[in-house]
Amino acid sequence: MLMVEYFKLVVFERYAQFTGRAGRAEYWWFFLANLIVSVLFNALGRATALFALIGLLYSLALLIPGIAVAIRRLHDTGRSGWWLLISLVPIVGIIVLIVFLATEGDPGANEYGPPDPGLATAI
């Protein structure tokens, strides 16, 4: 159930919130939920065009919250959201970005605000 709660938090409560911070749990649980749904739509899209269209619409709808939560995650590590652009560097950029996103956040307040209190106080 934790994955579903974080997915709801990112998509419905913080849809286009680019400010603040997001903890590792918020980002990675959202990432996992999004990955599972995308793989499911991709598999079903191979069977019928309807699921391919629904999968495309799903991907477009979650583009903004996906970018927003990644930016907030980078803020949690003390980095600017512009670091997302490092993923444009082939191979090495993706690896560096994954390391940044997996790094533990600053324990105290940083220039992007106080640490994310977590799911307990957010819902």
N, C-alpha and C positions, 0 to 999 in steps of 0.2 A: 504493500500500500504506500510505502514511502515514495516510490518512484512516481506514482500517480499524483500524490500530493505536491511534489516538487514540480511536476509537469503543469498542474493547474496553477501553481504559484507563478511560474514564469510566463505562461501563456495568457492567463486571465487577469492576474493582478498586476503584473509588471511587464505588460506586453511591449511597450516601447519606452521603457525607463532605461535611459543610457547613463544616468547618474547614480552614484552610490556604489555599493560593493556587493558581490555575490560570493558566498563561500564555495568551497570545493564540492560539497554535497549538492548544493543547488545546481551548479553547472553540470556535474557529471551524471546526476540522476536524470536531469532534463535531456542530456545528450543520449543516454541509454534509451530512454523512452522514445525519443525522436528517431533513433536508429532502428529500433524494433518496428515502429509503425511504418517507416520508410521502406524497410526490407519487405514487410508484409505487402504493402501496396505495389512494390516492384514485382514481387512474385505473382500477385493476383493480376497485375497489369499485363503480364505475359499471356494470361488466359483470355482476357477481354479488354477491349479498348475503354470501357467504362471505368474500370479500376485504374487504368493508366491515366485517364483524365482526372479522376478523384485524387490520385497520388500527386499529380502535377499541381492541382489546386492546394492540396495539403502542404506541399513544399513551398509554394509561394506564400501561403498564409503564415508559415512558421519561419520565414526568412528574417523578418524584423525581430521577433523575440529571440531567435538564435544569435543574431549579431549583438543584440542588447545584452543578453546574459554573458556572452563572451567578453564584451567590453567591461561589464561590471566585475567579471572574474579577474580580468587584467588589473582593474582598479584595486582589487583586494590584495594583489601582489605588489602594489605601488607603481604600476606601469600605466602609461597612457593607453587609451583604446586604439590609438594609431598603430600600436604594435600588431594589430590584426593583419595589417598589410604585409607583414613579413611572410605570411603564407603564400604570397605571390612569387617568392623565390623558390624555384623548383627544389624539391626533396628536402634540402637543409632548412628552408623556411618553415615547412610543416613540422619538422622535428623540433625546432626551436620553439614554435608556438605551443606544441603539445607539452613541452617541458614547462613553459611559462604557465600554462593553464593547470598543470598538475602540481605546481609549487604551492607550498603552504602560504597562506596569506599573512599579512602583517598582524600581529596579535593586538596591537593598539590602534588608535586612530591614525590615519595618514591624511594626505592632502585631499583624498576623495571621500572622507567621512569616517565615522566610527565603523567598527567591524559589523558585519551582518549578524543580527541576533540569531539567525537560524529559523527553522520552520516553526518552532514552538510558539514564537511571538508573532510570526508573520501571518498565520492563519487564524 
